[in-house]
Amino acid sequence: MAGQFAKPRSDPFEIKDGVKLPSYRGDNVNGDAFDEKSRVPDPQRLIRAYLQSVGTLNLLRAFATGGYAAMQRVSQWNLDFVKHSEQGDM
């Protein structure tokens, strides 16, 4: 999954309809829209990606250590799921 955010390219440029622009290098580097503005590398993208990954890891850590992911809770997960389904409304 991480490889989808920063992509090495064999060619530094793309050409479409005679227009030559820098290659898309992944959301951590530049945008995928084929226009000049999107293809400019933006260091803020790396910072946003870092902050998002920190938040994701903190959430996973909380689930893993806070008891929510405990196998003893599997029955509760199922009950919660069914409660909010058509079968739970009966």
C-alpha positions in Angstrom: 0.0 0.0 0.0 2.8 2.5 0.8 4.1 2.2 -2.7 1.0 3.8 -4.0 1.9 7.1 -2.4 5.4 7.5 -3.8 6.1 6.0 -7.1 9.5 5.8 -8.8 9.4 6.4 -12.5 11.7 5.2 -15.3 11.0 8.4 -17.3 11.0 11.8 -15.5 8.5 13.2 -18.1 5.2 12.2 -19.7 4.1 13.5 -23.1 0.4 13.7 -24.0 -0.9 15.4 -27.1 2.5 17.1 -27.6 2.6 18.5 -24.0 5.6 17.4 -21.9 5.2 17.5 -18.1 7.0 15.9 -15.2 5.8 12.4 -14.4 3.3 11.7 -11.6 5.4 10.4 -8.7 2.6 9.6 -6.3 0.4 11.6 -3.9 3.3 12.2 -1.5 5.2 14.1 -4.2 2.8 15.7 -6.8 -0.7 15.5 -8.3 -1.9 13.1 -10.9 -3.9 15.7 -13.0 -2.0 16.3 -16.3 -1.4 20.0 -15.8 1.6 22.1 -14.9 0.4 23.1 -11.4 -0.4 19.5 -10.3 3.0 18.2 -11.4 5.1 20.6 -9.4 6.6 18.7 -6.4 5.1 19.9 -3.1 7.0 19.3 0.1 3.8 19.9 2.1 2.5 16.7 0.7 5.1 14.7 2.6 4.2 16.5 5.8 0.5 15.7 5.3 1.3 12.1 4.6 3.4 11.9 7.7 0.7 13.4 9.9 -1.9 11.1 8.4 0.2 8.0 9.0 0.8 9.1 12.6 -2.9 9.4 13.1 -3.6 6.0 11.6 -0.9 4.3 13.6 -2.2 5.9 16.8 -5.7 4.7 16.1 -4.5 1.1 15.4 -2.4 1.2 18.6 -5.4 2.4 20.6 -7.5 -0.4 19.2 -4.8 -3.0 19.8 -4.0 -2.0 23.4 -7.3 -0.4 24.5 -9.2 -3.7 24.7 -11.4 -3.1 21.6 -9.4 -5.6 19.6 -9.5 -8.3 22.3 -10.8 -11.6 21.0 -13.2 -11.8 24.0 -15.1 -9.0 22.3 -15.8 -10.8 19.0 -19.4 -11.6 20.2 -20.0 -7.9 21.0 -18.7 -6.9 17.6 -21.3 -9.3 16.0 -24.1 -8.0 18.2 -23.3 -4.4 17.4 -23.2 -5.2 13.7 -26.5 -7.1 13.7 -28.2 -4.4 15.9 -27.6 -1.9 13.1 -28.8 -4.2 10.3 -32.3 -5.1 8.9 -32.3 -8.2 11.1 -31.6 -6.1 14.2 -34.7 -4.0 13.5 -37.1 -7.0 13.8 
